[in-house]
Amino acid sequence: MEPHNVAEDFTSLLIAVGVLLMPVILALPLRFWWMYRVGNEPEHVRYRRWVRQVLDAGEPLSVRRLELDHLAKGLPIEPSRQGRIEMDVLHPLKLPHFMLLPVLILSPLVGLIGAIVFVLLLPLILVAEWLLIDSGALAKIVSLVMRVMHWGIIGIHRLDDGVRDEDAMVEHMHRLPTTAFLGLFCYLIVSYMPLPTWLGIGLTITLFLLLTSIIVIVKAASHGELVFADTSQRRMQPMERLVDDILAPVVGLGLLFLLSRQLFLTQIGASQSVFADPIWFAGIVIIVLYSAAAVAIMVEIWFFGLRSARVRMVFQNQIVEMHEPVLYAFTREHDKMELRPLRSLKEHLHFEGNASEELAPFDFEDMLRTPSTLQEGEDALPPSTPDFKIFRGV
């Protein structure tokens, strides 16, 4: 290989790496903006620490809602920022989440591709909803998994119940990477098959549509209190985390391997596909990633905004009728943990989770677990002696 060609190949490789790093570079200012919007002042950090203490104790925010509001007013923190802090503790947004937001800027370029794919995805989601939810197939699959794995199923009270001024955007953004990176993963897998270009694109879209329609329904249905209990291995697996726990390592490691492998093949001249040029390869990867992100945003707006509640309720009622799970409170006080039954999950769904919080008394132990309003290093002063003359009318 001539020195001139080596220099050109190395320059092309550097440009390709720069193009691939463009989402990361664009995500950094958005990440800093979000940190500023959530709040990084001392009072914001203190309130975040109080919220974390409540969650670490295993208690829903609704149980400590009055105390948290009182603490926020004393700092003071406005209710909107209070809600953002709570949502950021519950659903922290990392760099991969902000890597997908530039699609809103590039929407004229990738929005059309995403819209076409989304139109094809709509009927598949409805078919998957009928097949998995209305016909009860997903509940039967869950029962089969429980029998094979020797698992039980229970309910654990959700900790995000009672978030102050809940910002749905945070929860939507928290789900975006699953769909977006899955689209890129499908494209890279199909691209290594010896297929014509248009046939490869069609197979990629088909595979992406099928996987996304199933995953969307499963994630919406499992978003609740249901937890798999593996008593033999002494562990519990929230059902809503099962999909992410399976997909995240496969897709994440797969993307790193496929991207680095293709760049290596282009560098040594071993690639004979459309990706022979590393710059062209990097550009296609960015377009596919942002197109899949556009589809993920549309899914969040349409499905999770309009239909997910219905899917979740139907599925949970099916599980309740088949297994009659019990709702538990999983709490921790210092090093002591307690799994305490509250009521049946059927009753919880009927009363929408408000019965126990309204009836539960506030006892002395609850008062001890309440975060203190004292500043660090500040001593507690004894109460002042009341002036009884006021009560005697003197």
ABEGO torsion letter per residue (X at the ends): XBAAAAAAAAAAAAAAAAAAAAAAAAAAAAAAAAAAAAEABAAAAAAAAAAAAAAAAGBBAAAAAAAAAAAAAAOBBBAAAAAAAAAAAABBBBAAAAAAAAAAAAAAAAAAAAAAAAAAAAAAAAAAAAAAAAAGAAAAAAAAAAAAAGBBBBBBBBAABGBBGBBAAAAAAAAAAAAAAAAAAAAAAAAABBBBAAAAAAAAAAAAAAAAAAAAAAAAAABBABBBBBAAAGBBBBAAAAAAAAAAAAAAAAAAAAAAAAAAAAAAGABABAAABAAAAAAAAAAAAAAAAAAAAAAAAAAAAAAAAAAAAAAAAAAAAAAGBBBBBBBBBEABBBBBBABBAAAAAAAGGAAAAAABBBBAAAAAABBBABBBGBBBBBBBBBBAAAAAGX
